Amino acid sequence: NDANLISKSATYTFTLNKETNLYAKFEEKVPEHIFRVYFRTSEGSVDYSLGTMYSQGTISGSCVEGTDITVTAKPNKGYKFVGWCDGSYDGTVLSTSSTYTFTVVEDTYIYAKFV
């Protein structure tokens, strides 16, 4: 209950003129992480669970740890989607499905690979 909250500052100065009980209240901070999804705009586009992004071939955001992000690759005419890769276009293939959901538990970088 914050009904008797005196200060939200980590430092608080006061004068004691009677017996006083003070309590420090702490809340666990949920870690935030960044995520980036890269793709080559000449080869395709990517929709993701928070909207559609075409800007320079990068979706970038931050969210609290444990957030699920869903991305869907859409190849341009003449291209085929081949997989979601970890860390680089030639990284470990995470999924070959055009729709992929990942849980952000650390800073995350994935790439949509088209051929």
VENQUICOR-V403069 format. One record per backbone hydrogen bond with DSSP energy under -1.0 kcal/mol. CO is the residue of the C=O (numbers start at 1). NH is the residue of the N-H. If there is no record, write none. Layout:
CO&NH, CO&NH
This chain:
2&5, 31&65, 33&63, 34&108, 35&61, 36&110, 37&59, 38&112, 40&43, 40&44, 43&76, 45&74, 46&53, 47&72, 48&51, 51&48, 54&57, 55&58, 57&39, 59&37, 61&35, 63&33, 64&67, 67&104, 69&102, 70&49, 71&100, 72&47, 74&45, 76&79, 80&115, 83&113, 84&94, 84&95, 85&111, 88&91, 92&86, 95&84, 98&73, 100&71, 102&69, 104&66, 108&36, 109&87, 110&38, 111&85, 113&82, 113&83
